[in-house]
Amino acid sequence: MDLDVVLLSRLQFALTIMVHYLFPPLSIGLGAQLVITEGLYLRTKDRRWEALARFWTKLFAVNFAVGVATGIVMEFEFGTNWATYSRFVGDVFGSALASEGIFAFFLESGFLAVLVFGWDRVGPKMHFFSTLMVFTGSVFSSVWIVIANSWMHTPAGYHLVEENGRMRAEITDFWAMCFNPSSMHRLGHVLLGAFILGAFFTMSISAWYVLKKRHEDLATRSFKVGLVMAALSSVAMLVSGHGQARALAANQPAKLAALEGHFHTGEGPTDLYIMGWPDRATETVHFGIALPGMLSFLVHDDFETPIPGLDQVPDDEEPPVLLPFLTYHVMVGCGMYFIGLTLFGLFMWWRGKLFTSRWLMWIFVGSVLLPYVANQAGWVATEVGRQPWIVYGLLRTADAVSRSVPTDQVLGSIALFSFIYLALVVLWVVVLNEKIKHGPEDPATLGPHAAEPFRDAAARLSLVSPHRLTGDDASDEEEE
Protein backbone atom coordinates (compact mmCIF):
# COMPACT_ATOMS: atom_id res chain seq x y z
CA MET A 1 0.00 0.00 0.00
CA ASP A 2 1.39 3.36 -1.00
CA LEU A 3 2.03 5.39 2.15
CA ASP A 4 1.12 8.58 0.29
CA VAL A 5 -2.45 7.36 -0.12
CA VAL A 6 -2.68 6.67 3.62
CA LEU A 7 -1.26 10.08 4.50
CA LEU A 8 -3.44 11.95 2.01
CA SER A 9 -6.57 10.08 3.12
CA ARG A 10 -5.80 10.99 6.71
CA LEU A 11 -5.25 14.62 5.75
CA GLN A 12 -8.50 14.68 3.80
CA PHE A 13 -10.51 13.33 6.72
CA ALA A 14 -8.69 15.62 9.15
CA LEU A 15 -9.58 18.64 7.00
CA THR A 16 -13.26 17.78 6.78
CA ILE A 17 -13.71 16.74 10.41
CA MET A 18 -11.82 19.73 11.83
CA VAL A 19 -13.84 22.20 9.79
CA HIS A 20 -17.06 20.41 10.68
CA TYR A 21 -16.14 20.41 14.37
CA LEU A 22 -16.19 24.21 14.41
CA PHE A 23 -20.00 23.99 14.48
CA PRO A 24 -21.42 21.10 16.61
CA PRO A 25 -19.81 22.29 19.89
CA LEU A 26 -21.21 25.77 19.35
CA SER A 27 -24.66 24.31 18.62
CA ILE A 28 -24.56 22.40 21.91
CA GLY A 29 -23.17 25.35 23.87
CA LEU A 30 -25.59 27.87 22.37
CA GLY A 31 -28.41 25.37 22.90
CA ALA A 32 -27.62 25.34 26.61
CA GLN A 33 -27.62 29.16 26.64
CA LEU A 34 -31.00 29.16 24.89
CA VAL A 35 -32.52 26.79 27.44
CA ILE A 36 -31.29 28.96 30.34
CA THR A 37 -32.29 32.27 28.75
CA GLU A 38 -35.72 31.15 27.60
CA GLY A 39 -36.30 29.40 30.92
CA LEU A 40 -35.65 32.70 32.69
CA TYR A 41 -38.15 34.40 30.39
CA LEU A 42 -40.76 31.73 31.08
CA ARG A 43 -40.20 32.11 34.82
CA THR A 44 -40.02 35.91 35.05
CA LYS A 45 -42.11 37.00 32.02
CA ASP A 46 -39.45 39.65 31.45
CA ARG A 47 -39.39 40.54 27.75
CA ARG A 48 -35.68 41.29 27.94
CA TRP A 49 -34.99 37.59 28.36
CA GLU A 50 -37.24 36.89 25.39
CA ALA A 51 -35.31 39.38 23.25
CA LEU A 52 -32.06 37.63 24.18
CA ALA A 53 -33.52 34.19 23.45
CA ARG A 54 -34.73 35.34 20.02
CA PHE A 55 -31.31 36.82 19.24
CA TRP A 56 -29.33 33.71 20.21
CA THR A 57 -31.82 31.57 18.28
CA LYS A 58 -30.91 33.39 15.06
CA LEU A 59 -27.22 32.72 15.59
CA PHE A 60 -27.95 29.11 16.55
CA ALA A 61 -29.88 28.56 13.31
CA VAL A 62 -27.02 29.89 11.15
CA ASN A 63 -24.49 27.72 12.95
CA PHE A 64 -26.72 24.62 12.77
CA ALA A 65 -27.25 25.00 9.02
CA VAL A 66 -23.55 25.28 8.20
CA GLY A 67 -22.77 22.42 10.58
CA VAL A 68 -25.13 20.11 8.71
CA ALA A 69 -23.66 21.14 5.35
CA THR A 70 -20.07 20.45 6.46
CA GLY A 71 -20.92 17.11 8.05
CA ILE A 72 -22.45 15.37 5.05
CA VAL A 73 -19.13 14.69 3.30
CA MET A 74 -17.65 12.62 6.13
CA GLU A 75 -20.24 9.87 5.78
CA PHE A 76 -19.21 9.34 2.16
CA GLU A 77 -15.51 9.37 3.01
CA PHE A 78 -15.96 6.21 5.08
CA GLY A 79 -16.93 4.38 1.90
CA THR A 80 -14.69 6.12 -0.62
CA ASN A 81 -11.39 6.44 1.25
CA TRP A 82 -11.78 4.00 4.14
CA ALA A 83 -13.60 1.01 2.66
CA THR A 84 -11.56 -1.60 4.56
CA TYR A 85 -12.20 0.22 7.83
CA SER A 86 -15.92 0.52 7.05
CA ARG A 87 -16.15 -3.21 6.36
CA PHE A 88 -14.35 -3.99 9.62
CA VAL A 89 -16.43 -1.74 11.92
CA GLY A 90 -19.67 -1.61 9.91
CA ASP A 91 -21.67 -3.58 12.48
CA VAL A 92 -20.48 -1.35 15.33
CA PHE A 93 -20.72 1.99 13.56
CA GLY A 94 -23.99 1.07 11.88
CA SER A 95 -25.78 0.55 15.19
CA ALA A 96 -24.32 3.71 16.75
CA LEU A 97 -25.07 5.94 13.76
CA ALA A 98 -28.56 4.45 13.36
CA SER A 99 -29.22 5.28 17.02
CA GLU A 100 -27.93 8.79 16.40
CA GLY A 101 -30.37 9.24 13.53
CA ILE A 102 -33.36 7.84 15.43
CA PHE A 103 -32.81 9.34 18.87
CA ALA A 104 -30.96 12.55 18.04
CA PHE A 105 -31.18 13.91 14.50
CA PHE A 106 -34.94 13.42 14.08
CA LEU A 107 -35.57 14.90 17.52
CA GLU A 108 -33.35 17.91 16.87
CA SER A 109 -34.49 18.64 13.33
CA GLY A 110 -38.16 17.91 14.13
CA PHE A 111 -38.37 20.70 16.69
CA LEU A 112 -35.92 23.06 14.97
CA ALA A 113 -38.63 24.69 12.83
CA VAL A 114 -40.70 25.45 15.94
CA LEU A 115 -37.63 26.89 17.65
CA VAL A 116 -36.72 29.18 14.76
CA PHE A 117 -40.12 30.12 13.31
CA GLY A 118 -42.55 29.44 16.13
CA TRP A 119 -42.05 32.47 18.36
CA ASP A 120 -45.35 34.09 17.36
CA ARG A 121 -47.13 30.86 16.39
CA VAL A 122 -47.00 28.70 19.52
CA GLY A 123 -47.30 29.48 23.20
CA PRO A 124 -44.27 30.25 25.39
CA LYS A 125 -44.35 26.84 27.09
CA MET A 126 -44.52 24.96 23.81
CA HIS A 127 -41.69 27.04 22.40
CA PHE A 128 -39.56 26.39 25.48
CA PHE A 129 -40.28 22.67 25.11
CA SER A 130 -39.10 22.87 21.49
CA THR A 131 -35.93 24.65 22.60
CA LEU A 132 -35.32 21.94 25.18
CA MET A 133 -35.86 19.20 22.60
CA VAL A 134 -33.46 20.78 20.10
CA PHE A 135 -30.82 21.05 22.81
CA THR A 136 -31.48 17.48 23.93
CA GLY A 137 -31.20 16.29 20.34
CA SER A 138 -27.84 17.99 19.90
CA VAL A 139 -26.58 16.36 23.10
CA PHE A 140 -27.86 12.93 22.04
CA SER A 141 -26.14 13.37 18.69
CA SER A 142 -22.82 13.92 20.44
CA VAL A 143 -23.51 10.92 22.69
CA TRP A 144 -23.71 8.44 19.82
CA ILE A 145 -20.84 9.95 17.85
CA VAL A 146 -18.61 9.89 20.93
CA ILE A 147 -19.63 6.29 21.67
CA ALA A 148 -18.65 5.23 18.15
CA ASN A 149 -15.36 7.11 18.34
CA SER A 150 -14.57 5.83 21.84
CA TRP A 151 -15.09 2.24 20.71
CA MET A 152 -12.24 2.79 18.26
CA HIS A 153 -9.99 3.66 21.22
CA THR A 154 -11.24 1.04 23.69
CA PRO A 155 -13.16 -1.72 21.84
CA ALA A 156 -15.64 -3.67 23.97
CA GLY A 157 -18.75 -5.83 23.53
CA TYR A 158 -17.65 -7.44 20.26
CA HIS A 159 -16.07 -10.50 18.72
CA LEU A 160 -14.21 -11.01 15.46
CA VAL A 161 -15.75 -13.06 12.67
CA GLU A 162 -14.23 -14.12 9.37
CA GLU A 163 -16.12 -13.29 6.20
CA ASN A 164 -14.77 -14.03 2.72
CA GLY A 165 -11.29 -14.37 4.10
CA ARG A 166 -11.43 -11.04 5.97
CA MET A 167 -12.03 -10.27 9.62
CA ARG A 168 -14.67 -7.90 10.86
CA ALA A 169 -15.97 -6.86 14.27
CA GLU A 170 -19.48 -7.89 15.26
CA ILE A 171 -21.38 -6.67 18.31
CA THR A 172 -22.10 -9.25 21.00
CA ASP A 173 -23.20 -6.83 23.75
CA PHE A 174 -24.74 -3.52 22.62
CA TRP A 175 -24.55 -1.89 26.05
CA ALA A 176 -20.96 -2.99 26.59
CA MET A 177 -20.18 -1.33 23.26
CA CYS A 178 -21.95 1.86 24.38
CA PHE A 179 -20.33 1.96 27.82
CA ASN A 180 -16.87 0.99 26.65
CA PRO A 181 -14.04 1.99 29.03
CA SER A 182 -13.48 5.46 27.53
CA SER A 183 -16.92 6.55 26.28
CA MET A 184 -18.31 8.26 29.37
CA HIS A 185 -15.03 9.99 30.22
CA ARG A 186 -14.76 11.31 26.66
CA LEU A 187 -18.44 12.29 26.50
CA GLY A 188 -18.21 14.43 29.62
CA HIS A 189 -15.09 16.10 28.26
CA VAL A 190 -16.72 16.83 24.88
CA LEU A 191 -19.90 18.28 26.40
CA LEU A 192 -18.00 20.49 28.84
CA GLY A 193 -15.88 21.76 25.96
CA ALA A 194 -19.07 22.64 24.09
CA PHE A 195 -20.53 24.45 27.12
CA ILE A 196 -17.32 26.47 27.50
CA LEU A 197 -17.38 27.42 23.82
CA GLY A 198 -21.04 28.46 23.95
CA ALA A 199 -20.46 30.52 27.08
CA PHE A 200 -17.39 32.30 25.70
CA PHE A 201 -19.22 32.93 22.43
CA THR A 202 -22.06 34.72 24.23
CA MET A 203 -19.64 36.57 26.52
CA SER A 204 -17.56 37.77 23.57
CA ILE A 205 -20.56 39.26 21.78
CA SER A 206 -22.03 40.68 24.99
CA ALA A 207 -18.71 42.28 25.96
CA TRP A 208 -18.49 43.87 22.51
CA TYR A 209 -21.96 45.40 22.99
CA VAL A 210 -20.90 46.73 26.40
CA LEU A 211 -17.78 48.33 24.92
CA LYS A 212 -19.81 49.89 22.09
CA LYS A 213 -22.54 50.97 24.53
CA ARG A 214 -25.22 49.11 22.58
CA HIS A 215 -27.97 46.97 24.10
CA GLU A 216 -26.16 47.35 27.43
CA ASP A 217 -28.99 46.06 29.61
CA LEU A 218 -29.40 42.92 27.50
CA ALA A 219 -25.65 42.47 27.08
CA THR A 220 -24.87 42.55 30.80
CA ARG A 221 -27.62 40.02 31.51
CA SER A 222 -26.36 37.67 28.83
CA PHE A 223 -22.75 38.10 29.90
CA LYS A 224 -23.54 37.11 33.48
CA VAL A 225 -25.29 33.92 32.35
CA GLY A 226 -22.32 33.04 30.15
CA LEU A 227 -19.78 33.85 32.87
CA VAL A 228 -21.41 31.57 35.44
CA MET A 229 -21.73 28.77 32.92
CA ALA A 230 -18.12 29.19 31.73
CA ALA A 231 -16.73 29.21 35.27
CA LEU A 232 -18.64 26.09 36.33
CA SER A 233 -17.79 24.22 33.12
CA SER A 234 -14.11 25.20 33.25
CA VAL A 235 -13.68 23.93 36.81
CA ALA A 236 -15.63 20.77 35.96
CA MET A 237 -13.38 20.30 32.91
CA LEU A 238 -10.36 20.09 35.20
CA VAL A 239 -12.02 17.25 37.10
CA SER A 240 -13.08 15.57 33.85
CA GLY A 241 -9.58 15.78 32.40
CA HIS A 242 -8.11 14.20 35.52
CA GLY A 243 -10.53 11.27 35.27
CA GLN A 244 -9.85 10.84 31.57
CA ALA A 245 -6.08 10.81 32.14
CA ARG A 246 -6.45 8.04 34.69
CA ALA A 247 -8.57 6.03 32.27
CA LEU A 248 -5.94 6.64 29.60
CA ALA A 249 -3.21 5.26 31.86
CA ALA A 250 -5.21 2.06 32.27
CA ASN A 251 -6.41 1.61 28.68
CA GLN A 252 -3.90 3.35 26.39
CA PRO A 253 -0.58 3.76 28.25
CA ALA A 254 1.33 4.38 25.01
CA LYS A 255 -0.83 7.40 24.22
CA LEU A 256 -0.39 8.79 27.74
CA ALA A 257 3.37 8.46 27.39
CA ALA A 258 3.26 10.32 24.05
CA LEU A 259 1.05 13.09 25.42
CA GLU A 260 3.42 13.62 28.34
CA GLY A 261 6.69 13.19 26.37
CA HIS A 262 7.61 10.30 28.66
CA PHE A 263 10.30 8.30 26.90
CA HIS A 264 11.99 6.24 29.62
CA THR A 265 10.42 4.18 32.37
CA GLY A 266 12.22 5.01 35.57
CA GLU A 267 12.29 3.32 38.96
CA GLY A 268 11.00 6.34 40.81
CA PRO A 269 8.13 8.81 40.39
CA THR A 270 7.38 10.25 36.95
CA ASP A 271 7.53 14.00 36.34
CA LEU A 272 4.79 15.99 34.65
CA TYR A 273 5.86 18.37 31.90
CA ILE A 274 3.94 21.62 31.72
CA MET A 275 5.81 22.75 28.60
CA GLY A 276 8.68 21.74 26.34
CA TRP A 277 9.65 20.40 22.91
CA PRO A 278 9.91 16.61 22.72
CA ASP A 279 12.62 15.13 20.47
CA ARG A 280 12.01 11.51 19.49
CA ALA A 281 15.49 11.13 18.02
CA THR A 282 17.29 12.00 21.27
CA GLU A 283 14.40 10.87 23.52
CA THR A 284 14.49 14.10 25.50
CA VAL A 285 12.20 17.09 26.03
CA HIS A 286 14.06 20.27 25.14
CA PHE A 287 13.33 23.43 27.16
CA GLY A 288 11.16 21.27 29.41
CA ILE A 289 9.65 22.57 32.62
CA ALA A 290 8.39 19.70 34.76
CA LEU A 291 6.69 19.21 38.11
CA PRO A 292 8.62 16.46 39.94
CA GLY A 293 6.62 13.29 40.50
CA MET A 294 3.32 14.95 39.60
CA LEU A 295 2.33 12.49 36.84
CA SER A 296 2.68 9.59 39.27
CA PHE A 297 0.60 11.47 41.80
CA LEU A 298 -2.17 12.32 39.33
CA VAL A 299 -2.44 8.73 38.10
CA HIS A 300 -1.76 6.74 41.28
CA ASP A 301 -2.23 9.26 44.14
CA ASP A 302 1.36 8.79 45.27
CA PHE A 303 4.83 10.06 44.44
CA GLU A 304 6.37 6.62 44.15
CA THR A 305 4.76 4.54 41.39
CA PRO A 306 6.49 4.97 38.01
CA ILE A 307 4.51 5.42 34.80
CA PRO A 308 5.43 3.21 31.81
CA GLY A 309 7.29 5.12 29.12
CA LEU A 310 7.53 4.72 25.37
CA ASP A 311 10.44 2.31 25.86
CA GLN A 312 7.81 -0.22 26.95
CA VAL A 313 5.99 0.02 23.60
CA PRO A 314 6.97 -2.18 20.62
CA ASP A 315 8.69 -0.19 17.91
CA ASP A 316 5.96 -0.86 15.35
CA GLU A 317 3.25 0.33 17.77
CA GLU A 318 4.81 3.59 18.96
CA PRO A 319 2.60 6.65 18.46
CA PRO A 320 3.95 9.99 17.21
CA VAL A 321 5.15 12.21 20.03
CA LEU A 322 5.66 15.82 18.88
CA LEU A 323 2.16 16.65 17.60
CA PRO A 324 0.20 14.89 20.40
CA PHE A 325 2.48 16.46 23.05
CA LEU A 326 2.13 20.00 21.70
CA THR A 327 -1.62 19.89 21.05
CA TYR A 328 -2.31 18.24 24.40
CA HIS A 329 -0.39 20.93 26.27
CA VAL A 330 -2.09 23.68 24.24
CA MET A 331 -5.45 22.23 25.29
CA VAL A 332 -4.43 22.03 28.95
CA GLY A 333 -3.01 25.57 28.85
CA CYS A 334 -6.27 26.90 27.41
CA GLY A 335 -8.21 25.08 30.11
CA MET A 336 -6.19 26.69 32.89
CA TYR A 337 -6.66 30.07 31.20
CA PHE A 338 -10.43 29.56 31.18
CA ILE A 339 -10.45 28.79 34.89
CA GLY A 340 -8.30 31.80 35.77
CA LEU A 341 -10.18 34.26 33.56
CA THR A 342 -13.69 33.21 34.57
CA LEU A 343 -12.91 33.12 38.30
CA PHE A 344 -11.33 36.57 38.00
CA GLY A 345 -14.43 37.72 36.11
CA LEU A 346 -16.64 36.48 38.97
CA PHE A 347 -14.43 38.34 41.42
CA MET A 348 -14.74 41.57 39.43
CA TRP A 349 -18.52 41.06 39.25
CA TRP A 350 -18.61 40.70 43.04
CA ARG A 351 -16.56 43.92 43.36
CA GLY A 352 -18.96 45.72 41.00
CA LYS A 353 -16.18 46.51 38.50
CA LEU A 354 -16.82 43.89 35.84
CA PHE A 355 -18.45 46.04 33.18
CA THR A 356 -16.49 49.20 33.93
CA SER A 357 -13.14 47.49 33.26
CA ARG A 358 -12.84 48.04 29.55
CA TRP A 359 -9.55 46.15 29.32
CA LEU A 360 -11.22 43.08 30.79
CA MET A 361 -14.13 43.35 28.37
CA TRP A 362 -11.67 43.43 25.45
CA ILE A 363 -10.01 40.28 26.81
CA PHE A 364 -13.37 38.53 26.83
CA VAL A 365 -14.08 39.70 23.27
CA GLY A 366 -10.91 38.06 21.97
CA SER A 367 -10.98 35.00 24.21
CA VAL A 368 -13.71 33.37 22.11
CA LEU A 369 -10.98 32.03 19.83
CA LEU A 370 -9.35 29.92 22.54
CA PRO A 371 -12.23 27.46 23.11
CA TYR A 372 -12.08 26.70 19.39
CA VAL A 373 -8.33 26.14 19.69
CA ALA A 374 -8.78 23.93 22.76
CA ASN A 375 -11.48 21.79 21.13
CA GLN A 376 -9.46 21.26 17.97
CA ALA A 377 -6.19 20.63 19.83
CA GLY A 378 -7.84 18.09 22.12
CA TRP A 379 -9.14 16.04 19.23
CA VAL A 380 -5.82 16.18 17.37
CA ALA A 381 -4.02 14.91 20.47
CA THR A 382 -6.61 12.16 20.93
CA GLU A 383 -6.66 10.90 17.35
CA VAL A 384 -2.97 11.23 16.48
CA GLY A 385 -2.01 9.79 19.86
CA ARG A 386 -3.68 6.45 19.09
CA GLN A 387 -1.68 5.90 15.91
CA PRO A 388 -0.65 3.58 14.30
CA TRP A 389 -4.07 2.12 15.15
CA ILE A 390 -7.38 3.22 13.69
CA VAL A 391 -9.11 0.67 15.94
CA TYR A 392 -6.83 0.30 18.92
CA GLY A 393 -5.10 -3.06 18.94
CA LEU A 394 -7.26 -4.46 16.12
CA LEU A 395 -6.82 -2.56 12.85
CA ARG A 396 -3.91 -0.39 11.74
CA THR A 397 -4.54 2.87 9.91
CA ALA A 398 -2.32 1.81 7.02
CA ASP A 399 -4.49 -1.27 6.50
CA ALA A 400 -7.82 0.58 6.67
CA VAL A 401 -7.78 2.70 3.51
CA SER A 402 -9.54 1.85 0.26
CA ARG A 403 -7.39 -0.18 -2.09
CA SER A 404 -8.80 1.24 -5.32
CA VAL A 405 -8.43 5.01 -4.75
CA PRO A 406 -5.29 6.46 -6.38
CA THR A 407 -3.20 9.25 -4.94
CA ASP A 408 -4.13 11.90 -7.51
CA GLN A 409 -7.86 11.48 -6.81
CA VAL A 410 -7.39 11.93 -3.08
CA LEU A 411 -5.20 14.98 -3.67
CA GLY A 412 -7.78 16.48 -6.05
CA SER A 413 -10.58 15.95 -3.54
CA ILE A 414 -8.53 17.69 -0.84
CA ALA A 415 -8.14 20.75 -3.09
CA LEU A 416 -11.86 20.77 -3.91
CA PHE A 417 -12.97 20.30 -0.30
CA SER A 418 -10.59 23.05 0.80
CA PHE A 419 -12.24 25.51 -1.57
CA ILE A 420 -15.81 24.52 -0.64
CA TYR A 421 -15.17 24.47 3.10
CA LEU A 422 -13.38 27.81 2.98
CA ALA A 423 -16.39 29.29 1.20
CA LEU A 424 -18.75 27.85 3.84
CA VAL A 425 -16.66 29.20 6.71
CA VAL A 426 -16.51 32.66 5.10
CA LEU A 427 -20.28 32.57 4.59
CA TRP A 428 -20.76 31.54 8.23
CA VAL A 429 -18.60 34.42 9.47
CA VAL A 430 -20.28 36.99 7.20
CA VAL A 431 -23.84 36.01 8.15
CA LEU A 432 -23.01 35.84 11.86
CA ASN A 433 -21.31 39.23 11.65
CA GLU A 434 -24.39 40.79 10.04
CA LYS A 435 -26.71 39.41 12.69
CA ILE A 436 -24.40 40.44 15.52
CA LYS A 437 -24.13 43.97 14.14
CA HIS A 438 -27.92 44.17 13.95
CA GLY A 439 -28.21 43.00 17.55
CA PRO A 440 -31.21 41.90 19.60
CA GLU A 441 -34.67 43.31 19.05
CA ASP A 442 -36.05 45.99 21.33
CA PRO A 443 -37.97 44.16 24.10
CA ALA A 444 -40.71 46.80 23.92
CA THR A 445 -41.60 45.69 20.39
CA LEU A 446 -42.16 42.03 21.32
CA GLY A 447 -45.48 40.34 22.02
CA PRO A 448 -48.53 42.16 23.38
CA HIS A 449 -46.40 45.07 24.55
CA ALA A 450 -45.81 46.10 20.97
CA ALA A 451 -49.14 47.93 20.73
CA GLU A 452 -48.80 49.85 24.00
CA PRO A 453 -46.85 52.86 22.62
CA PHE A 454 -49.45 53.41 19.89
CA ARG A 455 -52.33 53.01 22.32
CA ASP A 456 -50.80 55.52 24.72
CA ALA A 457 -50.14 58.00 21.92
CA ALA A 458 -53.71 57.73 20.70
CA ALA A 459 -55.02 58.30 24.19
CA ARG A 460 -52.86 61.40 24.66
CA LEU A 461 -54.10 62.86 21.38
CA SER A 462 -57.71 62.12 22.39
CA LEU A 463 -58.39 60.56 19.01
CA VAL A 464 -60.41 57.78 20.57
CA SER A 465 -61.04 56.48 24.01
CA PRO A 466 -58.22 54.15 25.15
CA HIS A 467 -60.64 51.47 26.30
CA ARG A 468 -62.17 51.30 22.82
CA LEU A 469 -58.75 50.36 21.40
CA THR A 470 -58.80 47.28 23.58
CA GLY A 471 -62.12 46.17 22.12
CA ASP A 472 -64.25 47.28 25.10
CA ASP A 473 -67.54 49.12 24.71
CA ALA A 474 -68.09 47.82 21.21
CA SER A 475 -71.83 48.21 21.63
CA ASP A 476 -71.47 51.97 22.15
CA GLU A 477 -69.46 52.21 18.96
CA GLU A 478 -72.16 50.37 17.02
CA GLU A 479 -74.82 52.74 18.36
CA GLU A 480 -72.87 55.75 17.21
MOUR-V892505 format. One record per backbone hydrogen bond with DSSP energy under -1.0 kcal/mol. CO is the residue of the C=O (numbers start at 1). NH is the residue of the N-H. E is the energy in kcal/mol with one decimal. If there is no record, write none. Layout:
CO|NH|E + CO|NH|E
This chain:
2|6|-1.3 + 3|7|-2.8 + 4|8|-2.9 + 5|9|-2.4 + 6|10|-2.2 + 7|11|-2.5 + 8|12|-2.6 + 9|13|-2.2 + 10|14|-2.6 + 11|15|-2.6 + 12|16|-2.2 + 13|17|-2.7 + 14|18|-2.3 + 15|19|-2.0 + 16|20|-2.3 + 17|21|-2.3 + 19|22|-1.6 + 20|23|-1.9 + 23|27|-2.2 + 24|28|-2.3 + 25|29|-2.8 + 26|30|-3.2 + 27|31|-2.0 + 28|32|-2.0 + 29|33|-1.8 + 30|34|-2.6 + 31|35|-2.2 + 32|36|-2.1 + 33|37|-2.8 + 34|38|-3.0 + 35|39|-1.9 + 36|40|-2.0 + 37|41|-1.8 + 38|42|-2.5 + 39|43|-1.8 + 40|44|-2.6 + 41|45|-2.8 + 46|49|-1.2 + 46|50|-1.0 + 47|51|-2.5 + 48|52|-1.8 + 49|53|-2.4 + 50|54|-2.8 + 51|55|-1.9 + 52|56|-2.6 + 53|57|-1.9 + 54|58|-1.5 + 55|59|-1.4 + 56|60|-2.5 + 57|61|-2.5 + 58|62|-1.8 + 59|63|-2.2 + 60|64|-2.8 + 61|65|-2.2 + 62|66|-2.0 + 63|67|-2.2 + 64|68|-2.2 + 65|69|-1.9 + 66|70|-2.2 + 67|71|-1.1 + 73|77|-1.7 + 74|78|-1.3 + 76|80|-2.4 + 77|81|-2.1 + 77|82|-1.4 + 81|402|-2.6 + 82|86|-2.6 + 83|87|-2.3 + 84|88|-1.9 + 85|89|-2.5 + 88|169|-2.8 + 89|93|-3.1 + 90|94|-2.4 + 91|95|-1.2 + 92|96|-1.8 + 93|97|-3.1 + 94|98|-2.0 + 95|99|-2.0 + 96|100|-1.9 + 97|101|-2.1 + 98|102|-2.4 + 99|103|-2.8 + 100|104|-1.5 + 100|105|-2.4 + 101|106|-1.8 + 104|108|-3.0 + 105|109|-3.1 + 106|110|-2.0 + 107|111|-1.3 + 111|115|-2.2 + 112|116|-2.6 + 113|117|-2.9 + 114|118|-1.6 + 118|121|-1.0 + 118|122|-1.9 + 123|127|-2.4 + 124|128|-2.3 + 125|129|-2.2 + 126|130|-2.1 + 127|131|-2.4 + 128|132|-2.6 + 129|133|-2.3 + 130|134|-2.4 + 131|135|-2.3 + 132|136|-2.6 + 133|137|-2.6 + 134|138|-2.1 + 135|139|-2.0 + 136|140|-2.8 + 137|141|-2.3 + 138|142|-1.6 + 139|143|-2.0 + 140|144|-2.0 + 141|145|-1.9 + 142|146|-2.6 + 143|147|-2.2 + 144|148|-2.2 + 145|149|-2.4 + 146|150|-3.2 + 147|151|-2.0 + 150|154|-2.8 + 152|392|-3.3 + 157|172|-2.3 + 157|173|-1.7 + 159|170|-2.6 + 161|168|-2.2 + 163|166|-1.5 + 166|163|-3.7 + 168|161|-2.6 + 170|159|-2.0 + 173|177|-2.1 + 174|178|-2.2 + 175|179|-2.9 + 180|183|-1.3 + 182|186|-2.4 + 183|187|-2.6 + 184|188|-2.2 + 185|189|-1.7 + 186|190|-2.5 + 187|191|-2.6 + 188|192|-2.2 + 189|193|-2.0 + 190|194|-1.9 + 191|195|-2.4 + 192|196|-2.4 + 193|197|-2.1 + 194|198|-2.8 + 195|199|-2.3 + 196|200|-2.6 + 197|201|-2.4 + 198|202|-2.0 + 199|203|-2.4 + 200|204|-2.4 + 201|205|-1.9 + 202|206|-2.5 + 203|207|-2.9 + 204|208|-1.8 + 205|209|-2.0 + 206|210|-2.2 + 207|211|-2.4 + 208|212|-2.0 + 209|214|-2.6 + 215|219|-3.0 + 216|220|-2.5 + 217|221|-1.5 + 218|222|-2.4 + 219|223|-2.6 + 220|224|-2.0 + 221|225|-1.8 + 222|226|-2.3 + 223|227|-2.8 + 224|228|-2.2 + 225|229|-2.1 + 226|230|-2.8 + 227|231|-2.5 + 228|232|-2.4 + 229|233|-2.4 + 230|234|-2.4 + 231|235|-2.1 + 232|236|-2.3 + 233|237|-2.1 + 234|238|-1.2 + 235|239|-1.3 + 236|240|-2.6 + 237|241|-2.9 + 238|242|-1.7 + 239|243|-2.0 + 240|244|-2.4 + 241|245|-2.2 + 242|246|-1.8 + 243|247|-2.0 + 244|248|-2.2 + 245|249|-2.1 + 246|250|-1.4 + 247|251|-2.3 + 248|252|-2.6 + 252|256|-1.9 + 253|257|-2.3 + 254|258|-1.9 + 255|259|-2.9 + 256|260|-1.9 + 257|262|-2.9 + 262|310|-1.8 + 263|311|-1.5 + 270|295|-1.1 + 270|296|-1.5 + 272|291|-3.0 + 275|289|-1.8 + 277|286|-2.5 + 279|283|-1.3 + 279|284|-1.3 + 284|279|-3.2 + 285|288|-1.1 + 286|277|-2.2 + 289|274|-3.1 + 291|272|-2.1 + 291|294|-1.7 + 293|297|-1.8 + 294|298|-2.7 + 295|299|-1.9 + 296|300|-3.0 + 297|301|-2.2 + 309|312|-1.8 + 310|313|-1.6 + 314|317|-2.1 + 321|325|-2.5 + 322|326|-2.5 + 323|327|-2.5 + 324|328|-2.3 + 325|329|-2.1 + 326|330|-2.0 + 327|331|-2.3 + 328|332|-2.4 + 329|333|-2.4 + 330|334|-2.4 + 331|335|-2.2 + 332|336|-2.2 + 333|337|-1.9 + 334|338|-2.4 + 335|339|-1.9 + 336|340|-2.4 + 337|341|-2.9 + 338|342|-2.4 + 339|343|-2.2 + 340|344|-2.0 + 341|345|-2.3 + 342|346|-2.3 + 343|347|-1.9 + 344|348|-2.5 + 345|349|-2.1 + 346|350|-2.4 + 347|351|-1.9 + 348|353|-2.6 + 349|352|-1.1 + 356|358|-1.2 + 357|361|-1.9 + 358|362|-2.2 + 359|363|-1.5 + 360|364|-2.1 + 361|365|-1.9 + 362|366|-2.0 + 363|367|-1.8 + 366|369|-1.5 + 367|370|-1.0 + 369|373|-2.0 + 370|374|-3.0 + 371|375|-2.4 + 372|376|-2.4 + 373|377|-2.8 + 374|378|-2.4 + 375|379|-1.6 + 376|380|-2.2 + 377|381|-2.5 + 378|382|-2.0 + 379|383|-2.8 + 380|384|-2.6 + 381|385|-1.5 + 384|387|-1.4 + 386|389|-1.8 + 388|397|-2.4 + 391|394|-2.6 + 391|395|-2.3 + 395|390|-2.7 + 395|391|-2.1 + 397|400|-1.4 + 400|85|-2.0 + 406|410|-1.6 + 407|411|-2.5 + 408|412|-2.2 + 409|413|-2.1 + 410|414|-2.0 + 411|415|-1.9 + 412|416|-2.2 + 413|417|-3.0 + 414|418|-2.3 + 415|419|-1.7 + 416|420|-2.3 + 417|421|-3.1 + 418|422|-2.0 + 419|423|-2.0 + 420|424|-2.2 + 421|425|-2.5 + 422|426|-2.4 + 423|427|-2.5 + 424|428|-2.5 + 425|429|-2.4 + 426|430|-2.7 + 427|431|-2.6 + 428|432|-2.3 + 429|433|-2.5 + 430|434|-2.1 + 431|435|-2.1 + 432|436|-2.6 + 433|437|-2.4 + 434|438|-1.8 + 435|439|-2.1 + 442|445|-2.1 + 443|446|-1.5 + 447|450|-1.8 + 449|452|-1.1 + 451|455|-2.2 + 452|456|-2.7 + 453|457|-2.0 + 454|458|-2.3 + 455|459|-2.0 + 456|460|-2.3 + 457|461|-1.9 + 458|463|-1.7 + 465|468|-1.4 + 467|472|-1.7 + 468|471|-1.4 + 473|477|-1.4 + 474|478|-1.9 + 475|479|-1.9 + 476|480|-2.0
